[in-house]
Structure formats: C-alpha cells, structure tokens
Amino acid sequence: MRYYDKTLKEAVTPLDNNGYTFELFTYDAFPMARPESFGLLEIRREEEYAPITQASGAIDETPETARQALSLLHQRWLESRGVAFESK
C-alpha cells in the first residue's frame, strides 16, 4: 500500500507488503451468536441494502450507486403518496 513519507516529502510504493486489512462482514458474526438470540430477516435488497465496497469509478457498490438506490427508494415512497415525477 502506498504511503506518504514526510522525510522524503513524496508518496512511496513499498517493495514488500506493508499493511493489514481488518474487516468483518455481518455474516462473519453468525457463528458467534447464541442460537436463542439469533435470527435472520428476509428483505428486499432495493429497499434495505446498498453497500459501498468500491471507490467511485467502479461498476457497482460505489458511493454513486448507493446514492442512486437511496434516491430511487425515496422516489418510490413519494410516488406511493401520490407525487408524480416526469421520468425515473
């Protein structure tokens, strides 16, 4: 992973691995849950889930696709209350 070296005053690309990624997803916690308190919900993805796992410019799961999904959800809410839009 590139980093900024304040002594050299420039970005440096190391020759060896210089970092670690620590991340977990929701499903990584399933084995740790007590069975009596564990449950799953079935949801409509377009209403409940818009992950951001990629940087802008990627094809999917970017800040832009999440923003678009949220905007479309809010538009559907307004349409269900009678608000009309010219186009989607």
The first five atom37 places (N, CA, C, CB, O) and aatype in JSON, in Angstrom:
{
  "aatype": [12, 1, 18, 18, 3, 11, 16, 10, 11, 6, 0, 19, 16, 14, 10, 3, 2, 2, 7, 18, 16, 13, 6, 10, 13, 16, 18, 3, 0, 13, 14, 12, 0, 1, 14, 6, 15, 13, 7, 10, 10, 6, 9, 1, 1, 6, 6, 6, 18, 0, 14, 9, 16, 5, 0, 15, 7, 0, 9, 3, 6, 16, 14, 6, 16, 0, 1, 5, 0, 10, 15, 10, 10, 8, 5, 1, 17, 10, 6, 15, 1, 7, 19, 0, 13, 6, 15, 11],
  "atom_mask": [
    [1, 1, 1, 1, 1],
    [1, 1, 1, 1, 1],
    [1, 1, 1, 1, 1],
    [1, 1, 1, 1, 1],
    [1, 1, 1, 1, 1],
    [1, 1, 1, 1, 1],
    [1, 1, 1, 1, 1],
    [1, 1, 1, 1, 1],
    [1, 1, 1, 1, 1],
    [1, 1, 1, 1, 1],
    [1, 1, 1, 1, 1],
    [1, 1, 1, 1, 1],
    [1, 1, 1, 1, 1],
    [1, 1, 1, 1, 1],
    [1, 1, 1, 1, 1],
    [1, 1, 1, 1, 1],
    [1, 1, 1, 1, 1],
    [1, 1, 1, 1, 1],
    [1, 1, 1, 0, 1],
    [1, 1, 1, 1, 1],
    [1, 1, 1, 1, 1],
    [1, 1, 1, 1, 1],
    [1, 1, 1, 1, 1],
    [1, 1, 1, 1, 1],
    [1, 1, 1, 1, 1],
    [1, 1, 1, 1, 1],
    [1, 1, 1, 1, 1],
    [1, 1, 1, 1, 1],
    [1, 1, 1, 1, 1],
    [1, 1, 1, 1, 1],
    [1, 1, 1, 1, 1],
    [1, 1, 1, 1, 1],
    [1, 1, 1, 1, 1],
    [1, 1, 1, 1, 1],
    [1, 1, 1, 1, 1],
    [1, 1, 1, 1, 1],
    [1, 1, 1, 1, 1],
    [1, 1, 1, 1, 1],
    [1, 1, 1, 0, 1],
    [1, 1, 1, 1, 1],
    [1, 1, 1, 1, 1],
    [1, 1, 1, 1, 1],
    [1, 1, 1, 1, 1],
    [1, 1, 1, 1, 1],
    [1, 1, 1, 1, 1],
    [1, 1, 1, 1, 1],
    [1, 1, 1, 1, 1],
    [1, 1, 1, 1, 1],
    [1, 1, 1, 1, 1],
    [1, 1, 1, 1, 1],
    [1, 1, 1, 1, 1],
    [1, 1, 1, 1, 1],
    [1, 1, 1, 1, 1],
    [1, 1, 1, 1, 1],
    [1, 1, 1, 1, 1],
    [1, 1, 1, 1, 1],
    [1, 1, 1, 0, 1],
    [1, 1, 1, 1, 1],
    [1, 1, 1, 1, 1],
    [1, 1, 1, 1, 1],
    [1, 1, 1, 1, 1],
    [1, 1, 1, 1, 1],
    [1, 1, 1, 1, 1],
    [1, 1, 1, 1, 1],
    [1, 1, 1, 1, 1],
    [1, 1, 1, 1, 1],
    [1, 1, 1, 1, 1],
    [1, 1, 1, 1, 1],
    [1, 1, 1, 1, 1],
    [1, 1, 1, 1, 1],
    [1, 1, 1, 1, 1],
    [1, 1, 1, 1, 1],
    [1, 1, 1, 1, 1],
    [1, 1, 1, 1, 1],
    [1, 1, 1, 1, 1],
    [1, 1, 1, 1, 1],
    [1, 1, 1, 1, 1],
    [1, 1, 1, 1, 1],
    [1, 1, 1, 1, 1],
    [1, 1, 1, 1, 1],
    [1, 1, 1, 1, 1],
    [1, 1, 1, 0, 1],
    [1, 1, 1, 1, 1],
    [1, 1, 1, 1, 1],
    [1, 1, 1, 1, 1],
    [1, 1, 1, 1, 1],
    [1, 1, 1, 1, 1],
    [1, 1, 1, 1, 1]
  ],
  "atom_positions": [
    [[0.84, -1.16, 0.0], [0.0, 0.0, 0.0], [0.9, 1.25, 0.0], [-0.96, -0.01, 1.22], [1.81, 1.37, 0.81]],
    [[0.62, 2.13, -0.91], [1.4, 3.38, -0.99], [1.19, 4.21, 0.27], [1.0, 4.21, -2.24], [0.13, 4.15, 0.9]],
    [[2.19, 4.96, 0.62], [2.09, 5.86, 1.77], [2.92, 7.1, 1.51], [2.54, 5.16, 3.07], [3.79, 7.12, 0.63]],
    [[2.65, 8.13, 2.3], [3.39, 9.38, 2.17], [4.52, 9.39, 3.18], [2.46, 10.62, 2.37], [4.3, 9.22, 4.37]],
    [[5.74, 9.59, 2.69], [6.92, 9.68, 3.55], [7.2, 11.15, 3.79], [8.16, 8.95, 2.91], [7.58, 11.87, 2.86]],
    [[7.02, 11.61, 5.04], [7.2, 13.03, 5.32], [8.66, 13.46, 5.24], [6.65, 13.36, 6.69], [8.93, 14.64, 5.02]],
    [[9.6, 12.53, 5.41], [11.02, 12.88, 5.27], [11.37, 13.14, 3.81], [11.91, 11.76, 5.84], [12.03, 14.13, 3.48]],
    [[10.91, 12.25, 2.94], [11.15, 12.41, 1.51], [10.2, 13.41, 0.86], [11.03, 11.07, 0.81], [10.45, 13.93, -0.22]],
    [[9.1, 13.66, 1.55], [8.04, 14.55, 1.06], [7.48, 14.09, -0.28], [8.58, 15.97, 0.93], [7.29, 14.87, -1.21]],
    [[7.21, 12.77, -0.34], [6.61, 12.19, -1.53], [5.94, 10.87, -1.2], [7.67, 12.0, -2.63], [6.18, 10.26, -0.15]],
    [[5.08, 10.43, -2.12], [4.43, 9.13, -1.97], [5.41, 8.04, -2.33], [3.15, 9.04, -2.85], [6.16, 8.15, -3.3]],
    [[5.4, 6.97, -1.54], [6.33, 5.86, -1.72], [5.53, 4.58, -1.95], [7.27, 5.72, -0.5], [4.54, 4.33, -1.26]],
    [[5.98, 3.77, -2.91], [5.4, 2.45, -3.14], [6.38, 1.42, -2.6], [5.09, 2.21, -4.66], [7.45, 1.23, -3.19]],
    [[6.05, 0.76, -1.49], [6.99, -0.2, -0.9], [7.16, -1.44, -1.77], [6.52, -0.6, 0.49], [6.29, -1.78, -2.57]],
    [[8.29, -2.1, -1.6], [8.56, -3.34, -2.35], [7.87, -4.54, -1.72], [10.06, -3.59, -2.43], [7.54, -5.5, -2.42]],
    [[7.64, -4.5, -0.41], [7.01, -5.6, 0.31], [5.67, -5.16, 0.87], [7.92, -6.11, 1.44], [5.35, -3.97, 0.91]],
    [[4.88, -6.15, 1.31], [3.6, -5.87, 1.96], [3.86, -5.03, 3.21], [2.84, -7.18, 2.31], [4.7, -5.39, 4.03]],
    [[3.15, -3.93, 3.36], [3.39, -3.05, 4.49], [2.13, -2.74, 5.31], [4.0, -1.76, 4.0], [2.11, -1.79, 6.09]],
    [[1.1, -3.53, 5.13], [-0.12, -3.24, 5.86], [-1.01, -4.46, 5.99], [0.0, 0.0, 0.0], [-0.78, -5.49, 5.36]],
    [[-2.03, -4.32, 6.82], [-3.01, -5.37, 7.05], [-4.4, -4.78, 6.91], [-2.82, -6.02, 8.46], [-4.62, -3.6, 7.2]],
    [[-5.32, -5.59, 6.46], [-6.71, -5.18, 6.38], [-7.48, -5.93, 7.45], [-7.3, -5.45, 4.97], [-7.43, -7.16, 7.52]],
    [[-8.19, -5.19, 8.28], [-9.02, -5.79, 9.32], [-10.46, -5.43, 8.99], [-8.61, -5.3, 10.76], [-10.89, -4.29, 9.18]],
    [[-11.2, -6.4, 8.52], [-12.6, -6.15, 8.21], [-13.43, -7.39, 8.49], [-12.76, -5.72, 6.76], [-12.95, -8.52, 8.38]],
    [[-14.66, -7.15, 8.84], [-15.62, -8.23, 9.06], [-16.91, -7.85, 8.37], [-15.85, -8.49, 10.59], [-17.22, -6.67, 8.2]],
    [[-17.63, -8.84, 7.97], [-18.95, -8.63, 7.41], [-19.97, -9.16, 8.42], [-19.1, -9.32, 6.02], [-19.62, -9.93, 9.32]],
    [[-21.2, -8.76, 8.27], [-22.24, -9.17, 9.2], [-22.26, -10.68, 9.36], [-23.61, -8.67, 8.73], [-22.37, -11.18, 10.48]],
    [[-22.17, -11.4, 8.26], [-22.27, -12.86, 8.34], [-21.07, -13.49, 9.05], [-22.38, -13.44, 6.94], [-21.15, -14.65, 9.44]],
    [[-19.98, -12.76, 9.24], [-18.85, -13.29, 9.99], [-19.19, -13.47, 11.47], [-17.63, -12.37, 9.83], [-18.55, -14.24, 12.18]],
    [[-20.2, -12.75, 11.94], [-20.59, -12.82, 13.34], [-21.59, -13.96, 13.61], [-21.19, -11.5, 13.78], [-21.81, -14.3, 14.78]],
    [[-22.19, -14.54, 12.59], [-23.19, -15.58, 12.79], [-22.71, -16.72, 13.68], [-23.61, -16.14, 11.46], [-23.44, -17.11, 14.59]],
    [[-21.52, -17.28, 13.47], [-21.07, -18.39, 14.33], [-20.9, -17.99, 15.8], [-19.77, -18.95, 13.8], [-20.91, -18.86, 16.67]],
    [[-20.74, -16.71, 16.07], [-20.52, -16.26, 17.45], [-21.83, -15.98, 18.19], [-19.66, -15.01, 17.46], [-21.82, -15.78, 19.4]],
    [[-22.95, -15.95, 17.47], [-24.23, -15.63, 18.08], [-24.79, -16.8, 18.87], [-25.24, -15.2, 17.01], [-24.62, -17.96, 18.48]],
    [[-25.44, -16.49, 19.98], [-26.12, -17.53, 20.75], [-27.35, -17.97, 19.96], [-26.52, -17.02, 22.19], [-28.1, -17.12, 19.48]],
    [[-27.58, -19.27, 19.81], [-28.7, -19.75, 18.99], [-30.05, -19.18, 19.42], [-28.77, -21.26, 19.06], [-30.89, -18.91, 18.56]],
    [[-30.27, -18.99, 20.73], [-31.57, -18.49, 21.18], [-31.79, -17.02, 20.86], [-31.71, -18.7, 22.67], [-32.92, -16.54, 20.94]],
    [[-30.74, -16.29, 20.49], [-30.9, -14.88, 20.17], [-30.57, -14.58, 18.7], [-30.01, -14.03, 21.07], [-30.44, -13.42, 18.31]],
    [[-30.45, -15.62, 17.91], [-30.07, -15.46, 16.51], [-31.3, -15.52, 15.62], [-29.06, -16.54, 16.1], [-32.18, -16.34, 15.83]],
    [[-31.35, -14.66, 14.64], [-32.45, -14.69, 13.68], [-32.02, -14.01, 12.39], [0.0, 0.0, 0.0], [-31.06, -13.25, 12.36]],
    [[-32.74, -14.29, 11.36], [-32.48, -13.7, 10.05], [-33.73, -13.0, 9.56], [-32.02, -14.77, 9.04], [-34.85, -13.4, 9.87]],
    [[-33.52, -11.96, 8.79], [-34.62, -11.24, 8.16], [-34.47, -11.36, 6.66], [-34.65, -9.76, 8.61], [-33.36, -11.23, 6.13]],
    [[-35.56, -11.59, 5.98], [-35.54, -11.57, 4.52], [-36.03, -10.19, 4.1], [-36.43, -12.72, 3.91], [-37.12, -9.76, 4.48]],
    [[-35.23, -9.51, 3.31], [-35.55, -8.14, 2.92], [-35.47, -7.98, 1.41], [-34.62, -7.15, 3.6], [-34.9, -8.82, 0.71]],
    [[-36.06, -6.9, 0.91], [-35.9, -6.55, -0.49], [-34.64, -5.71, -0.6], [-37.16, -5.77, -1.05], [-34.53, -4.65, 0.02]],
    [[-33.69, -6.19, -1.37], [-32.39, -5.52, -1.48], [-32.55, -4.04, -1.84], [-31.52, -6.22, -2.53], [-31.88, -3.19, -1.25]],
    [[-33.41, -3.73, -2.79], [-33.54, -2.34, -3.24], [-34.12, -1.42, -2.17], [-34.4, -2.29, -4.48], [-34.1, -0.2, -2.34]],
    [[-34.65, -1.98, -1.09], [-35.2, -1.15, -0.01], [-34.32, -1.1, 1.23], [-36.56, -1.66, 0.37], [-34.46, -0.19, 2.05]],
    [[-33.42, -2.05, 1.39], [-32.7, -2.16, 2.65], [-31.18, -2.26, 2.55], [-33.19, -3.32, 3.37], [-30.49, -2.17, 3.56]],
    [[-30.66, -2.44, 1.34], [-29.24, -2.77, 1.27], [-28.59, -2.1, 0.07], [-29.04, -4.28, 1.21], [-28.9, -2.44, -1.08]],
    [[-27.69, -1.17, 0.31], [-26.94, -0.51, -0.75], [-25.49, -0.38, -0.28], [-27.56, 0.89, -1.12], [-25.1, 0.68, 0.21]],
    [[-24.71, -1.44, -0.4], [-23.35, -1.41, 0.13], [-22.44, -0.48, -0.65], [-22.77, -2.8, 0.13], [-22.63, -0.22, -1.83]],
    [[-21.44, 0.01, 0.05], [-20.38, 0.79, -0.58], [-19.08, 0.05, -0.27], [-20.33, 2.29, -0.04], [-18.49, 0.2, 0.8]],
    [[-18.66, -0.76, -1.24], [-17.43, -1.53, -1.06], [-16.37, -1.17, -2.08], [-17.74, -3.01, -1.16], [-15.24, -1.65, -2.0]],
    [[-16.73, -0.31, -3.04], [-15.81, 0.07, -4.1], [-15.7, 1.6, -4.16], [-16.26, -0.5, -5.46], [-16.61, 2.31, -3.73]],
    [[-14.6, 2.07, -4.68], [-14.41, 3.5, -4.87], [-15.19, 3.98, -6.09], [-12.9, 3.84, -5.03], [-15.61, 3.18, -6.93]],
    [[-15.39, 5.28, -6.17], [-16.03, 5.87, -7.34], [-15.29, 5.43, -8.6], [-16.06, 7.41, -7.24], [-14.06, 5.32, -8.61]],
    [[-16.05, 5.17, -9.65], [-15.45, 4.74, -10.9], [-15.61, 3.25, -11.15], [0.0, 0.0, 0.0], [-15.51, 2.79, -12.29]],
    [[-15.85, 2.47, -10.09], [-16.1, 1.04, -10.25], [-17.51, 0.86, -10.82], [-15.94, 0.27, -8.89], [-18.27, 1.83, -10.94]],
    [[-17.84, -0.36, -11.18], [-19.14, -0.63, -11.81], [-20.28, -0.65, -10.8], [-19.09, -1.96, -12.56], [-21.36, -0.13, -11.08]],
    [[-20.06, -1.23, -9.62], [-21.15, -1.43, -8.68], [-20.65, -1.22, -7.25], [-21.77, -2.84, -8.83], [-19.44, -1.22, -7.0]],
    [[-21.58, -1.04, -6.34], [-21.31, -0.89, -4.9], [-20.38, 0.3, -4.62], [-20.69, -2.16, -4.35], [-19.45, 0.2, -3.82]],
    [[-20.66, 1.41, -5.29], [-19.91, 2.65, -5.13], [-20.76, 3.67, -4.38], [-19.47, 3.21, -6.51], [-21.96, 3.45, -4.2]],
    [[-20.17, 4.76, -3.93], [-20.99, 5.81, -3.32], [-22.1, 6.29, -4.26], [-20.1, 7.01, -2.92], [-23.21, 6.61, -3.82]],
    [[-21.8, 6.34, -5.55], [-22.81, 6.81, -6.51], [-23.97, 5.83, -6.65], [-22.16, 7.03, -7.87], [-25.12, 6.26, -6.7]],
    [[-23.69, 4.52, -6.71], [-24.78, 3.56, -6.84], [-25.62, 3.49, -5.56], [-24.23, 2.16, -7.18], [-26.83, 3.28, -5.63]],
    [[-24.99, 3.68, -4.41], [-25.74, 3.71, -3.15], [-26.62, 4.95, -3.09], [-24.77, 3.69, -1.93], [-27.77, 4.87, -2.66]],
    [[-26.1, 6.09, -3.53], [-26.89, 7.33, -3.56], [-28.06, 7.19, -4.51], [-26.0, 8.54, -3.97], [-29.17, 7.63, -4.2]],
    [[-27.83, 6.57, -5.67], [-28.91, 6.36, -6.64], [-29.99, 5.44, -6.06], [-28.34, 5.77, -7.94], [-31.18, 5.7, -6.22]],
    [[-29.58, 4.37, -5.39], [-30.55, 3.44, -4.78], [-31.38, 4.15, -3.72], [-29.82, 2.23, -4.16], [-32.59, 3.94, -3.65]],
    [[-30.75, 4.98, -2.91], [-31.48, 5.72, -1.88], [-32.45, 6.72, -2.51], [-30.5, 6.44, -0.94], [-33.58, 6.87, -2.04]],
    [[-32.01, 7.4, -3.56], [-32.89, 8.36, -4.24], [-34.09, 7.66, -4.84], [-32.11, 9.1, -5.33], [-35.21, 8.16, -4.74]],
    [[-33.87, 6.49, -5.47], [-35.0, 5.74, -6.05], [-35.95, 5.25, -4.98], [-34.48, 4.56, -6.87], [-37.16, 5.23, -5.19]],
    [[-35.42, 4.84, -3.82], [-36.28, 4.41, -2.72], [-37.16, 5.57, -2.27], [-35.44, 3.89, -1.53], [-38.37, 5.41, -2.09]],
    [[-36.57, 6.73, -2.09], [-37.35, 7.9, -1.65], [-38.36, 8.31, -2.71], [-36.41, 9.08, -1.32], [-39.47, 8.74, -2.39]],
    [[-37.98, 8.17, -3.97], [-38.92, 8.48, -5.05], [-40.11, 7.52, -5.0], [-38.22, 8.4, -6.43], [-41.25, 7.95, -5.18]],
    [[-39.87, 6.23, -4.77], [-40.96, 5.26, -4.66], [-41.88, 5.61, -3.49], [-40.41, 3.83, -4.49], [-43.1, 5.49, -3.59]],
    [[-41.29, 6.05, -2.36], [-42.11, 6.45, -1.22], [-43.02, 7.61, -1.59], [-41.22, 6.83, -0.02], [-44.21, 7.61, -1.27]],
    [[-42.46, 8.6, -2.27], [-43.26, 9.77, -2.66], [-44.33, 9.38, -3.67], [-42.35, 10.87, -3.25], [-45.46, 9.86, -3.58]],
    [[-44.0, 8.53, -4.62], [-44.98, 8.08, -5.61], [-46.11, 7.32, -4.95], [-44.32, 7.2, -6.67], [-47.26, 7.43, -5.38]],
    [[-45.81, 6.56, -3.9], [-46.86, 5.82, -3.21], [-47.82, 6.75, -2.49], [-46.25, 4.84, -2.21], [-48.92, 6.34, -2.1]],
    [[-47.41, 8.0, -2.3], [-48.27, 9.01, -1.66], [-48.84, 10.0, -2.67], [-47.49, 9.77, -0.6], [-49.39, 11.04, -2.29]],
    [[-48.72, 9.66, -3.97], [-49.37, 10.46, -4.99], [-48.5, 11.49, -5.68], [0.0, 0.0, 0.0], [-49.0, 12.21, -6.55]],
    [[-47.25, 11.59, -5.36], [-46.37, 12.56, -6.02], [-45.99, 11.97, -7.38], [-45.1, 12.88, -5.16], [-45.59, 10.82, -7.47]],
    [[-46.12, 12.79, -8.43], [-45.79, 12.34, -9.79], [-44.45, 12.92, -10.22], [-46.9, 12.73, -10.79], [-44.15, 14.08, -9.94]],
    [[-43.68, 12.11, -10.91], [-42.38, 12.53, -11.45], [-42.44, 12.43, -12.96], [-41.2, 11.66, -10.87], [-43.13, 11.56, -13.5]],
    [[-41.71, 13.3, -13.64], [-41.71, 13.3, -15.11], [-41.02, 12.05, -15.65], [-41.02, 14.55, -15.65], [-41.52, 11.44, -16.59]],
    [[-39.89, 11.68, -15.07], [-39.17, 10.49, -15.52], [-38.38, 9.91, -14.37], [-38.24, 10.82, -16.71], [-38.14, 10.59, -13.36]],
    [[-37.96, 8.66, -14.51], [-37.17, 7.99, -13.46], [-35.73, 7.99, -13.83], [-37.64, 6.57, -13.23], [-34.9, 7.48, -13.07]]
  ]
}
